[in-house]
Amino acid sequence: MKVLVGCEESQEVTKAFRKLGHEAYSCDTEPCSGGKPDWHIQEDVLRILGAGWDLALFFPPCTHLAVSGARWFKDKQEVRWEAIKFFMALVESDIPKWVIENPVGIMSTVFRKPDQYVQPWMFGHGETKKTGLWLKNLPELKPTNIVEGREQRIWKMPPSKDRARLRSKTYPGIAKAMAEQWGGRIR
């Protein structure tokens, strides 16, 4: 299956799909940090939506969409509107199957509520980070390893120049579940 992982520089999801034999590519305007530049398209994902993808997993930036930044929305109407338009362009793509991931935020009102919410603790990680999944022609993701001892490590992360990038990383357990449940093993 030809898989596009949009707005992913870490390549966590891309590598999970590649491990199962899929032709998966990460795409981001940033260089990849996942160590597999041959599997990375450094480009605006909107420019490659029509390249014959079977499945797309989108992780659009949440800075101007997440409820955690709501107190600044009134001062950032234009950038918030651009973020909403970007999200909706992904929704309107012709890719037959897709998921769009984003934390709790404005898209539940502007577009629709997510089809499901997931947490890292549902996939083997002892942390909380409620994240919505909007699905097109995909089943809900099933938990694979529910753990106790949950902590708000992401929310408590101290300020730094890399904070936003670190907070946006996909957990390996969630990436593995996405690959196995939505792609399956092909080799």
MARTIDREN-922312 format. One record per residue (C-alpha): residue number from 1; residue in one letter; x, y, z. Coordinates in Angstrom, 3 decimals. Layout:
<lumbas>
{lumba NUM, A, {X, Y, Z}};
...
</lumbas>
This chain:
<lumbas>
{lumba 1, M, {0.000, 0.000, 0.000}};
{lumba 2, K, {1.239, 3.513, -0.816}};
{lumba 3, V, {1.062, 5.508, 2.430}};
{lumba 4, L, {1.525, 9.228, 3.009}};
{lumba 5, V, {2.308, 10.449, 6.528}};
{lumba 6, G, {1.756, 14.182, 6.302}};
{lumba 7, C, {3.272, 16.733, 8.658}};
{lumba 8, E, {5.596, 14.161, 10.182}};
{lumba 9, E, {9.295, 14.943, 10.468}};
{lumba 10, S, {9.985, 12.329, 13.154}};
{lumba 11, Q, {9.099, 9.412, 10.839}};
{lumba 12, E, {7.719, 7.366, 13.753}};
{lumba 13, V, {4.560, 6.389, 11.849}};
{lumba 14, T, {6.373, 6.074, 8.516}};
{lumba 15, K, {8.857, 3.589, 9.986}};
{lumba 16, A, {6.029, 1.541, 11.559}};
{lumba 17, F, {4.351, 1.169, 8.155}};
{lumba 18, R, {7.681, 0.431, 6.411}};
{lumba 19, K, {8.399, -2.285, 8.976}};
{lumba 20, L, {5.238, -4.058, 7.785}};
{lumba 21, G, {6.234, -3.785, 4.111}};
{lumba 22, H, {4.305, -0.718, 2.972}};
{lumba 23, E, {5.654, 1.985, 0.666}};
{lumba 24, A, {5.344, 4.775, 3.229}};
{lumba 25, Y, {6.713, 8.310, 3.063}};
{lumba 26, S, {6.809, 11.081, 5.615}};
{lumba 27, C, {6.173, 14.577, 4.319}};
{lumba 28, D, {6.952, 17.830, 6.101}};
{lumba 29, T, {8.346, 21.252, 5.274}};
{lumba 30, E, {11.086, 20.457, 7.818}};
{lumba 31, P, {13.913, 17.962, 7.213}};
{lumba 32, C, {13.267, 14.560, 8.761}};
{lumba 33, S, {14.723, 13.713, 12.154}};
{lumba 34, G, {13.879, 10.013, 11.868}};
{lumba 35, G, {17.075, 9.001, 10.095}};
{lumba 36, K, {15.502, 7.832, 6.832}};
{lumba 37, P, {15.797, 10.759, 4.371}};
{lumba 38, D, {15.048, 8.457, 1.397}};
{lumba 39, W, {11.580, 7.961, 2.912}};
{lumba 40, H, {10.987, 11.690, 3.415}};
{lumba 41, I, {9.466, 14.282, 1.098}};
{lumba 42, Q, {10.451, 17.762, 2.234}};
{lumba 43, E, {7.508, 19.653, 0.798}};
{lumba 44, D, {4.155, 21.214, 1.644}};
{lumba 45, V, {1.911, 18.159, 1.938}};
{lumba 46, L, {-0.900, 19.936, 0.072}};
{lumba 47, R, {1.243, 19.842, -3.092}};
{lumba 48, I, {1.451, 16.037, -3.163}};
{lumba 49, L, {-2.062, 14.968, -2.139}};
{lumba 50, G, {-2.884, 13.833, -5.686}};
{lumba 51, A, {0.079, 11.461, -6.045}};
{lumba 52, G, {-1.940, 8.209, -5.913}};
{lumba 53, W, {-1.874, 7.500, -2.181}};
{lumba 54, D, {-3.943, 4.582, -0.824}};
{lumba 55, L, {-3.880, 5.831, 2.756}};
{lumba 56, A, {-2.862, 9.078, 4.430}};
{lumba 57, L, {-2.188, 9.857, 8.073}};
{lumba 58, F, {-2.102, 13.581, 8.735}};
{lumba 59, F, {-0.624, 15.287, 11.799}};
{lumba 60, P, {-1.255, 18.988, 11.072}};
{lumba 61, P, {0.364, 21.530, 13.396}};
{lumba 62, C, {-1.900, 22.177, 16.369}};
{lumba 63, T, {-0.397, 25.459, 17.606}};
{lumba 64, H, {-3.316, 27.536, 16.360}};
{lumba 65, L, {-5.994, 24.833, 16.676}};
{lumba 66, A, {-5.567, 23.281, 20.130}};
{lumba 67, V, {-7.643, 24.386, 23.084}};
{lumba 68, S, {-4.421, 24.733, 25.064}};
{lumba 69, G, {-3.681, 27.899, 23.075}};
{lumba 70, A, {-7.209, 29.322, 23.204}};
{lumba 71, R, {-6.273, 32.261, 25.402}};
{lumba 72, W, {-4.201, 33.659, 22.506}};
{lumba 73, F, {-6.774, 33.046, 19.741}};
{lumba 74, K, {-8.250, 36.564, 19.857}};
{lumba 75, D, {-4.837, 38.004, 18.987}};
{lumba 76, K, {-4.122, 35.467, 16.238}};
{lumba 77, Q, {-7.290, 35.346, 14.141}};
{lumba 78, E, {-5.469, 35.331, 10.787}};
{lumba 79, V, {-3.002, 32.519, 11.597}};
{lumba 80, R, {-5.776, 30.505, 13.239}};
{lumba 81, W, {-7.886, 30.858, 10.093}};
{lumba 82, E, {-4.919, 29.673, 7.970}};
{lumba 83, A, {-4.531, 26.624, 10.242}};
{lumba 84, I, {-8.242, 25.827, 9.872}};
{lumba 85, K, {-8.024, 26.140, 6.063}};
{lumba 86, F, {-5.004, 23.806, 6.039}};
{lumba 87, F, {-6.858, 21.204, 8.133}};
{lumba 88, M, {-9.909, 21.432, 5.849}};
{lumba 89, A, {-7.755, 21.027, 2.720}};
{lumba 90, L, {-6.607, 17.692, 4.162}};
{lumba 91, V, {-10.229, 16.718, 4.846}};
{lumba 92, E, {-11.154, 17.503, 1.251}};
{lumba 93, S, {-8.361, 15.414, -0.292}};
{lumba 94, D, {-9.338, 12.618, -2.678}};
{lumba 95, I, {-7.277, 10.021, -0.825}};
{lumba 96, P, {-9.621, 7.035, -0.243}};
{lumba 97, K, {-8.636, 6.455, 3.402}};
{lumba 98, W, {-7.263, 8.977, 5.831}};
{lumba 99, V, {-6.955, 9.932, 9.464}};
{lumba 100, I, {-6.301, 13.424, 10.773}};
{lumba 101, E, {-4.804, 13.638, 14.267}};
{lumba 102, N, {-5.041, 16.719, 16.472}};
{lumba 103, P, {-5.493, 17.482, 20.168}};
{lumba 104, V, {-8.736, 18.777, 21.620}};
{lumba 105, G, {-9.393, 22.068, 19.879}};
{lumba 106, I, {-11.354, 24.298, 17.563}};
{lumba 107, M, {-11.873, 21.716, 14.789}};
{lumba 108, S, {-14.537, 19.970, 16.872}};
{lumba 109, T, {-16.621, 23.123, 16.393}};
{lumba 110, V, {-15.498, 24.333, 12.962}};
{lumba 111, F, {-15.593, 20.905, 11.270}};
{lumba 112, R, {-17.026, 18.142, 13.464}};
{lumba 113, K, {-16.166, 16.176, 16.561}};
{lumba 114, P, {-13.432, 13.551, 16.081}};
{lumba 115, D, {-14.513, 9.972, 15.506}};
{lumba 116, Q, {-12.515, 8.960, 18.559}};
{lumba 117, Y, {-10.056, 10.149, 21.172}};
{lumba 118, V, {-6.928, 8.178, 22.037}};
{lumba 119, Q, {-4.398, 8.461, 24.851}};
{lumba 120, P, {-0.775, 7.205, 24.990}};
{lumba 121, W, {-1.669, 5.038, 28.020}};
{lumba 122, M, {-3.945, 2.988, 25.726}};
{lumba 123, F, {-0.884, 1.905, 23.694}};
{lumba 124, G, {1.796, 1.102, 26.277}};
{lumba 125, H, {2.915, 4.563, 27.409}};
{lumba 126, G, {2.202, 5.777, 30.942}};
{lumba 127, E, {1.225, 9.286, 29.938}};
{lumba 128, T, {-1.855, 11.327, 29.178}};
{lumba 129, K, {-2.330, 13.360, 25.994}};
{lumba 130, K, {-5.934, 13.311, 24.788}};
{lumba 131, T, {-5.841, 13.344, 21.000}};
{lumba 132, G, {-8.673, 13.327, 18.487}};
{lumba 133, L, {-8.757, 11.186, 15.364}};
{lumba 134, W, {-10.975, 12.154, 12.438}};
{lumba 135, L, {-11.403, 9.072, 10.236}};
{lumba 136, K, {-12.367, 8.505, 6.603}};
{lumba 137, N, {-13.031, 4.855, 5.655}};
{lumba 138, L, {-10.990, 3.562, 8.615}};
{lumba 139, P, {-12.134, 1.788, 11.788}};
{lumba 140, E, {-11.480, 3.248, 15.210}};
{lumba 141, L, {-8.060, 2.411, 16.621}};
{lumba 142, K, {-8.258, -0.343, 19.248}};
{lumba 143, P, {-6.141, -0.068, 22.417}};
{lumba 144, T, {-3.223, -2.508, 22.421}};
{lumba 145, N, {-1.654, -2.171, 25.878}};
{lumba 146, I, {-3.511, -0.234, 28.581}};
{lumba 147, V, {-1.112, 0.818, 31.333}};
{lumba 148, E, {-1.515, 2.289, 34.812}};
{lumba 149, G, {0.624, 5.020, 36.381}};
{lumba 150, R, {-0.513, 7.760, 34.026}};
{lumba 151, E, {1.287, 11.098, 34.103}};
{lumba 152, Q, {0.863, 14.448, 32.335}};
{lumba 153, R, {4.492, 14.566, 31.188}};
{lumba 154, I, {3.694, 16.359, 27.909}};
{lumba 155, W, {1.641, 19.060, 29.618}};
{lumba 156, K, {4.356, 19.555, 32.278}};
{lumba 157, M, {7.192, 19.797, 29.758}};
{lumba 158, P, {9.313, 22.872, 30.570}};
{lumba 159, P, {9.733, 25.709, 28.063}};
{lumba 160, S, {12.480, 25.246, 25.490}};
{lumba 161, K, {13.172, 26.002, 21.831}};
{lumba 162, D, {12.281, 22.376, 20.966}};
{lumba 163, R, {9.192, 22.126, 23.193}};
{lumba 164, A, {6.588, 22.304, 20.397}};
{lumba 165, R, {8.410, 19.705, 18.279}};
{lumba 166, L, {8.885, 17.361, 21.253}};
{lumba 167, R, {5.252, 17.711, 22.324}};
{lumba 168, S, {4.054, 16.796, 18.848}};
{lumba 169, K, {5.942, 13.488, 18.542}};
{lumba 170, T, {3.832, 10.387, 17.986}};
{lumba 171, Y, {4.376, 7.664, 20.566}};
{lumba 172, P, {5.826, 4.418, 19.135}};
{lumba 173, G, {2.952, 2.323, 20.541}};
{lumba 174, I, {0.381, 4.476, 18.763}};
{lumba 175, A, {2.392, 4.406, 15.513}};
{lumba 176, K, {2.629, 0.610, 15.698}};
{lumba 177, A, {-1.123, 0.272, 16.321}};
{lumba 178, M, {-1.881, 2.537, 13.352}};
{lumba 179, A, {0.358, 0.504, 11.038}};
{lumba 180, E, {-0.931, -2.874, 12.211}};
{lumba 181, Q, {-4.613, -1.983, 12.353}};
{lumba 182, W, {-4.901, 0.264, 9.294}};
{lumba 183, G, {-2.200, -1.228, 7.085}};
{lumba 184, G, {-1.559, -4.762, 8.204}};
{lumba 185, R, {1.462, -6.878, 7.438}};
{lumba 186, I, {2.092, -7.333, 3.725}};
{lumba 187, R, {5.368, -9.219, 3.885}};
</lumbas>
